[in-house]
Amino acid sequence: MIINLRIIARTIFGIFLLLTLMFFFASCNKQEKSAGPKETVTIGVASIAMSSPIIIAQEKGYFEENGLKVTIKPYPSGKKAIETMFAGENDVATTAELPIMFQSFVRSDFNVIATFTHSYKDIKVIARKDRGIRTPADLKGKRIGLIEKTGTHFFSYVYFTEHKIDPSTLKISFYPPADLPEALKSGRVDAIVAFEPIAYQALAKLSGQGIMLPPSSLFRNTFNLAAKKDWTGQHPETLKKIIKAVDKAIEFTKRNRDESIALIAKSLQLPKEYLSSVWGDLVFQLSLDNYMLTTMEDEARWAIKHGFVDTWLTTSTL
């Protein structure tokens, strides 16, 4: 088990120095005008509110200001975005830390560039009141819908542990993100654990029969930029420009809340009223801190304990 955690620690620590350099350039007030043709970059972006700084950087032209021609490819989750990055569909991916942890067990050819959003409340537990669910304790023995190997998967483990619910007593099924609201509405499951806006969509479908259970303060979900090592090694200046553009977008969100919400509502085709209600749950900030490493170590222990990873394969990659 120790050897697996070392792989994760090495992946994160190796990037920390790179991020320090990025912040140095991001903090410069002078705007570097790029001469000549703009460099083309494709970013795989999960179509969720946690991706807001990337979307705003594109919509406000901050990538272009830094000499980049960015194409954004939308995906239903960060898990899908990073998987398609390895398949060559995009250069950079937005993803939560759990898919990063899983990838770290089977490969070490990628870098975590930066965390740009974090939240304690983005992942929610939505349940059906007509199934007798009013409190977390009422989940015992119920059918639960999850998104496999995403932040919601690990969060559910934390949540069940916090409320003294033995996962073996639950009937857990895995669904693609977009299928969870209908699975709950049709009664195939009694409750779901989902990130936004899937949680909002599920609650809306239940027409008053849904309930959002209390949040947990034990898990901080992060959203990050990741890229393959061969790409980052060949494009160090490009990374600086991406970070500068994202940093400017984050500053924009802090000073222009309503306009930011309007931009994201239009881009993700979500109601502004909904985004206004969850906007305060999201913290937009560039970082790459020890909390993320600690979280990934906890996630790694969980993945090993439940047999979600092949530890032999991890050892063979050293």
N, C-alpha and C positions, 0 to 999 in steps of 0.2 A: 504493500500500500504506500509506503514511503516513496518508493521510486516513481509511482504515478504522480504524486503530489509535486515532486521535484520537476517533472516535465511542465506542469502548469506554472509553477513558480518561475522557471526559467523563461517561459514564453512571455509572462507579464513583465518580469524584471528587465528583460532584454529590451523592452520597448519603453520603459520608464525614462531612460536617458534620451531616447529619441523624442519623446513627448516634451521633455524639458526644453529641448532645442526648438520644438514647434512653438511653445508658448513665448519664447524669446522673440520670435519673428511675428507672432500674432499680436504681441503687445506693442509693436512699433506703430506709431501714429501715421507715418508717411505711407501713402498708397503707392505701391510699385506698379507703374503703368507698363504693361507688357508690349514690347515692340514685336512686329511680325505676326505670323499666324498663331491663333490660339491652340493650345494643346487640348486634344480630345480625351475626355475621361467619362467612363460609364459607372454610375453608382447605383447599386441595387438597394432600393429603399422599401422597407416595410410600410405598408399603407396604414399607419396608425399615428396617433397624435404625438407619440414619443419621437417620431422622426421630424417633428416640426422645424428644428433649426436647419436641417438639410433642405427641406422643401422651401423654406423662406429664403435661404441663400440663393436658391435657384430662381424663385419668383422675383426677388428684388435685384437680381443681376449681380450679386456679390461674387459669384464664381467668375463671371465674365470680366468684372473689374480687375480680377487677379490673373487675367490671361488664360482662363480655362473655358473650354466649350464643353459643358457637362450635359450628359444625357442621363436622365433618371429613369430607371426601370422599376416599376412597382411590383411588389410581391405581397402575399397575404401575411407573411410573418418574417421575422429576422432569421429564423431557422432556414426558411426557403431562400432568403437572400444570400446567406453565406454558402449554402450548398451550391447554388448556381454560380457563385463567384469561383468556387473550385472547378466548376464545369466550364469556366471560361466565358460566361455570359456577361459578367461585369468585372470591373477592375477593383472596386471598393464596395463593401457591403455594410449595411446597418444591421446590427444584431444585438440581442440581449446577451448577457454573460453565460447563460446556460448552454446555448449552442457552441459557444467558444470552448467551454469546458469539455463538452463531448468531442469536439474536433481535436482537442489537445491530446486525447487518448490515442488517436490513430494517426496524427500527423503533427509535424512541427515546422511546416513550411509557410507559416503565415504570421502576421504581426497584428497586435491590437494597437491601433493608432491613438485612440482617445475615447473617453466617455463624454457624451455631450448632453445626455438627459438621464435623470434618475427620479424614481418615485417610490413611495411606500404604499401608494393607493391605486396604482394603475391596474393591478390584478385584483379581480373581485370574485366573490362567490355569490352566484345568483341561484335562487331556489324557488320551487313551487309551493305556495302556501297551502294548496289543496292536497298536498302530500304530507301535511302535518309538520311542515318545517317552519319554525319561527326563530330558532336559535341554532348556533353551531352544533350543540349537543344532539339536535334532532336529525343530523345527517347520518347518525349511526344506522347501519343496515341499508342505507339508501343507494340508489344507482347514480353514479357521478360521471359526468362527461368531462374529459380533459383533452388538451392538445399535447401529444406525446413529445417529450424531449425539448420542451420550451420552458420558459420561466414559470409558466403556469403549472407545469408538472412538479417542479421542485417546491413551488409555493404551496401546492396542495399538501405535500408532505409536512411542511412547516406548520401549516394551518391545522391539519388533523392532529399533529403532535401537541400543539399549543392547547387544543381543546380536548385532549385525552381521548381521541377517537382512534381505535385500532384500524389501520387501513385494510387489514385482512377481512374485516367485517363489511367492507364496502364492495359494491359491484361497479368496478371502474371500466369505462369504455373510452377509447380514443377516437377523436374526430378531427377532420380538417377544421381550421378556425371558422370558416364561413358556414359550416354545417351545424355548429353548436346551438345557435338560437332555435333552429327548427327541431333539433333533437329534443330540446327542452320543451318547446311548445307542444310537440306531438306526444310527449309523455314517455319517450324512449328512455329518458333519464329524469331523475327527480331534481337534480341540481347540476350546475356546471361551474367550473373554475376557468375564467377567461380574462384576457387583457382587453382594454378598450380599443376600438369601439364595439367589440363583440359583446361585451357585458351589457352595454347600453342597448344594443339591438335585441338581445335576448329578453331584457326586462320589458322593452316596448312591445314585443310580440305576445307577452303573457296577459296584457290587458287587465291589469289590476290583480292578477293572481300570482304575480312574482314578488319576491322579496330579496333585497340585497342584505346579506348577512354582515355583521360588523367586520371592519378591516383588521389587519394584523400589522403591528409595528416591528415585527421580528424579521422581516425580509425587505430589502431594498432592491428593487428591480432597476437594472442599468441598461442604457442603450448606447452602443458603441460603434465606432468605425473600425473595420478590419480589412486587411489586404494581404495578398500573398507576398512572401519575402522577396521573390524575384522581381515583383512589380515595384515594391517599395524601394528596393536597392537600385533600381533603374530610374526611379522618379522621386528623388529626395526633394527637389525644388517644387514639384507638383504637390507633395504632401504639405509643404509649408503653405502653399496657396490655398489648399482645401481648408486647412485649419484656420487661416486668416479669414476666409469667407464665412466659415461656420461661426467663428468668434463674433464677427460683425452681425450675423443673423441673430445670435443670442442676445447681443446688446439691443438689437431692434425689438425683440420680443419683450424686453424689460421696459422699454420706453413707449411701446406702441401696442398695448395689449389688445385693444379692439380690432385694429387693423390686422394684427397677427392672427387672431381668431378668424377673421373674415377670409384671409388668405388660405388658411388651412381648411376651413369649411368648404371653400370652393374647390380646392385641390382634391380633398378626400371625399367630397360630396356628402358632407355631414351637416346636420343642423347647427347653426351658430349657438342656439340656446343650449344644446348639449355640450358643445365645446366650452362654453362659458362656465358650465357647471363643473367641469373636470380640469379646467386650465390651472387652477391653483394647486392641483395635485402633482403637477409636473414641475421639476426643477431643471431649468436649462443652464448648464454650466460645463465648461471644459475641465476635465480632470482625468486622472488615472491613479487612484489612490489605493492604499493598503486594504481598505474595506472590500474592494472588489476582489482582491487576491484571497482574503479570508473567506468571502462568500463562495468563491470557486473551489476552495479547499473543502468547505462543507458540502458543496454540491458533488464533488468528486467522491467523498466518503459515502454519500447517499447512493451515487451511481454504482459504486463498487459493491456496497452492501446488498443492493437489490438486483445485481447481475445485469445492469443496463450497459456495461462496457466489458470488453475483452481485455483483461489485465495482462494476459500473455502477449497480446499484440502490442500493448503499450511498452512492455519491457523490451521487446525486440526492436523498437524504434530508437533506443538509446545508442 
